[in-house]
Amino acid sequence: MKKLLDRAKRSRKAQRLRQLLDRAIDRVRDTLAAPEPRLQPVPIRVKRRKG
């Protein structure tokens, strides 16, 4: 039972990380696709929940 719970927890964490990574990549791609060059860094906000 414990092994199953651990696996579920891990997959949830992996899913969340993947989602955040996808969002960050999309934002960077959008910035690169913009016609004018921008000097300010791309803001990537990650909300962290305290558990």
C-alpha positions in Angstrom: 0.0 0.0 0.0 2.8 2.4 0.9 4.5 1.7 -2.4 1.4 2.6 -4.3 1.0 5.9 -2.4 4.6 6.8 -3.0 4.2 6.1 -6.7 1.0 8.2 -6.9 2.7 11.1 -5.0 5.7 10.9 -7.3 3.7 10.9 -10.5 1.7 13.9 -9.2 4.9 15.8 -8.5 6.3 14.8 -11.9 3.1 16.0 -13.6 3.3 19.3 -11.8 6.9 19.8 -12.7 6.2 18.9 -16.4 3.4 21.5 -16.4 5.6 24.2 -15.0 8.4 23.4 -17.5 5.9 23.5 -20.4 4.6 26.9 -19.2 8.2 28.3 -18.9 9.2 27.0 -22.3 6.0 28.4 -23.9 6.8 31.8 -22.4 10.4 31.8 -23.6 9.2 30.8 -27.1 6.7 33.6 -27.1 9.4 36.1 -26.1 11.8 34.8 -28.8 9.0 35.0 -31.4 8.3 38.7 -30.6 9.5 41.0 -33.3 11.3 43.7 -31.2 14.2 42.7 -29.0 13.5 42.9 -25.3 16.1 43.5 -22.7 14.1 42.7 -19.6 14.2 39.0 -18.5 11.3 36.8 -19.0 9.3 36.5 -15.7 8.6 32.9 -14.8 6.5 32.7 -11.6 6.3 29.5 -9.7 3.8 29.3 -6.9 5.1 27.2 -4.1 2.8 25.7 -1.6 4.0 25.2 1.9 3.1 21.8 3.1 
